[in-house]
């Protein structure tokens, strides 16, 4: 079998998964979960941007210290 065919989801599959999630978590809990997911993604993106803007520090040489 073709791997892409196995992993492909049609709109019917997505609808069934959505109904199952709605039954398990209920209508009130889903927006809270999505809000938490969105804030987590935002924090991750901010951390990546912050890391990209930092310039790498050059290592300091210890020329004044002598080894015994």
C-alpha positions as CSV (number, residue, x, y, z in Angstrom):
1,X,0.0,0.0,0.0
2,X,1.1,3.5,-0.6
3,X,2.0,5.4,2.6
4,X,0.4,8.7,1.5
5,X,-2.9,6.9,0.9
6,X,-2.8,5.5,4.4
7,X,-2.1,8.9,6.1
8,X,-4.5,10.9,4.0
9,X,-7.6,12.2,5.8
10,X,-10.8,13.1,4.0
11,X,-13.4,15.6,5.3
12,X,-15.4,12.6,6.6
13,X,-12.6,11.4,8.8
14,X,-12.0,14.9,10.1
15,X,-15.7,15.3,10.9
16,X,-15.8,12.0,12.8
17,X,-12.7,13.0,14.8
18,X,-14.3,16.4,15.6
19,X,-17.5,14.8,16.8
20,X,-15.5,12.4,19.0
21,X,-13.5,15.3,20.5
22,X,-16.8,17.2,21.1
23,X,-18.3,14.2,22.9
24,X,-15.2,13.6,25.1
25,X,-14.5,17.2,26.1
26,X,-17.8,19.0,25.7
27,X,-18.5,22.4,24.1
28,X,-17.2,24.5,27.0
29,X,-13.8,22.9,27.4
30,X,-12.7,23.0,23.7
31,X,-12.3,26.9,23.5
32,X,-10.3,26.8,26.7
33,X,-8.0,24.2,25.3
34,X,-7.5,26.0,22.0
35,X,-6.8,29.3,23.9
36,X,-4.1,27.5,25.9
37,X,-2.7,25.9,22.7
38,X,-2.6,29.3,21.0
39,X,-0.8,31.0,23.9
40,X,1.7,28.2,24.0
41,X,2.4,28.6,20.3
42,X,2.8,32.3,20.8
43,X,5.3,31.9,23.6
44,X,7.3,29.4,21.5
45,X,7.4,31.9,18.6
46,X,8.5,34.7,20.9
47,X,11.2,32.6,22.4
48,X,12.5,31.6,18.9
49,X,12.5,35.3,17.8
50,X,14.3,36.3,21.0
51,X,16.9,33.6,20.5
52,X,17.5,34.7,16.9
53,X,18.0,38.4,17.8
54,X,20.6,37.6,20.5
55,X,24.2,37.8,19.2
56,X,26.4,34.9,20.1
57,X,28.9,35.9,22.8
58,X,32.6,35.4,21.9
59,X,34.4,33.2,24.4
60,X,36.8,35.1,26.7
61,X,40.4,33.9,26.7
62,X,42.1,33.4,30.0
63,X,45.6,34.5,29.0
64,X,46.4,35.9,32.5
65,X,46.0,32.6,34.2
66,X,48.8,30.1,34.2
67,X,48.5,26.4,34.5
68,X,50.7,24.6,37.1
